[in-house]
Amino acid sequence: MESKIWLSSPHMGGHEMQYIQEAFDQNWVAPLGKNVDEFEIAIETFLGESNRVAALSSGTAALHLALVQLGVGYGDEVVCQSFTFSASANPIKYLGATPVFVDSDPDNWNMSPDYLEAALVDRIAKGKKPKAVIVVHLYGMPARMDEILSICEKYNIPLVEDSAEALGSTYKGRKCGTFGEFAVLSFNGNKIITTSGGGALVCKTEEEKVKTIFLSTQARDPAPYYQHSEVGYNYRLSNICAGIGRGQMQILPERILQRRANHDFYENLFRDTEAVTVFTEANEDYYSNHWLSSITIDGSLTSKTNYDMMAAFAAQNIETRPLWKPMHLQPVFKDCPYYGETVAEDLFNRGLCLPSGSNLTNDDKKRINDVISNYQF
Ligand SMILES: *Cc1c(COP(=O)(O)O)cnc(C)c1O
């Protein structure tokens, strides 16, 4: 059997071990230290404007602390894009609140502005004004931010951007992760850059960053003994992991171009296959990091499904994955309100994510090409 081609695997830049070694040499083997500080500065510099970044143990933790700071609590409602990974919605439940799910736009795959507004109008009419809206830039594709932001402004509801998959993507030239009241980044092992596990909360002010760090380090009051006036969390990023992050930030621009080149490879590969559409930016307003290159299969042009193609790749030891199963179809969220039709469900039923690592070799691409060349549509 040939070696496995992964969907998206870690890709080191070369300097990561040096920063980890530094942490060991200085014995900063702790969830604080120079690597954490420098990693935060590197992300702040990358995002620009006046964004402030708190490095945390995961993207999920970052979203949890965003919702805590927006005052989400027991019995509240939070609107969330249905077509996403469960980590976008789970922190709503951690706080005893209820997710209200919203369908996607068929071309953009992210939150439909129309269904968002329908949801807000209906929840407000029911006397339940949502405490926040969580929009996701799925697979790196920026959401329709102008419309989503103006709807959130109209109803005066804060927007949280789940930018876990979209570091380096831009909308109208502005970086994803800089639009929301808060934004979430993830450095899990499969993301565009990784700290093995980790995340960050992008804040608009230094005060919010300080507050995020305070909450993530058990919310200690300034006293000589351990005193707590608020519930704290243990969510700070390890200084060892942050060392990986410092090395990874140095090569982020290259990783974006490599992922985008994968997308171009798939556009070429499926150029003459009418039954397959490669997920692409609608126009120049959108610049995706193409974290995962994805396709949809048109069932009116072929009897083969996404699972047939998945099996053909698996037979050659090549990993692919169906698109995210929408949250409103998940057993764990079955009782949550949903606004929309079947856009996300339809994408889930006929989509597939293809190998997208920035470390894909020409040989890997040849093997992928061979599977498709031999595939009977
Ligand atoms: C990965 C991911 C997260 C969670 O990040 P972790 O660091 O794994 O906790 C949240 N939302 C989306 C859309 C993701 O892809």
The ligand as a MOL file (V3000), in Angstrom:
LIG
                    3D

  0  0  0     0  0            999 V3000
M  V30 BEGIN CTAB
M  V30 COUNTS 15 15 0 0 0
M  V30 BEGIN ATOM
M  V30 1 C -11.4950 23.8270 14.2310 0
M  V30 2 C -12.7110 24.6360 14.3570 0
M  V30 3 C -13.1230 25.1430 15.5950 0
M  V30 4 C -12.5240 24.7480 16.8970 0
M  V30 5 O -11.2070 24.9680 17.0760 0
M  V30 6 P -10.3840 24.0170 18.1010 0
M  V30 7 O -9.0860 24.7200 18.1890 0
M  V30 8 O -10.3000 22.6750 17.4610 0
M  V30 9 O -11.1130 24.0040 19.3860 0
M  V30 10 C -14.2350 25.9750 15.6300 0
M  V30 11 N -14.9060 26.2580 14.5300 0
M  V30 12 C -14.5610 25.7800 13.3190 0
M  V30 13 C -15.3760 26.1640 12.1320 0
M  V30 14 C -13.4690 24.9320 13.2020 0
M  V30 15 O -13.1550 24.4160 12.0170 0
M  V30 END ATOM
M  V30 BEGIN BOND
M  V30 1 1 1 2
M  V30 2 1 2 3
M  V30 3 2 2 14
M  V30 4 1 3 4
M  V30 5 2 3 10
M  V30 6 1 4 5
M  V30 7 1 5 6
M  V30 8 2 6 7
M  V30 9 1 6 8
M  V30 10 1 6 9
M  V30 11 1 10 11
M  V30 12 2 11 12
M  V30 13 1 12 13
M  V30 14 1 12 14
M  V30 15 1 14 15
M  V30 END BOND
M  V30 END CTAB
M  END
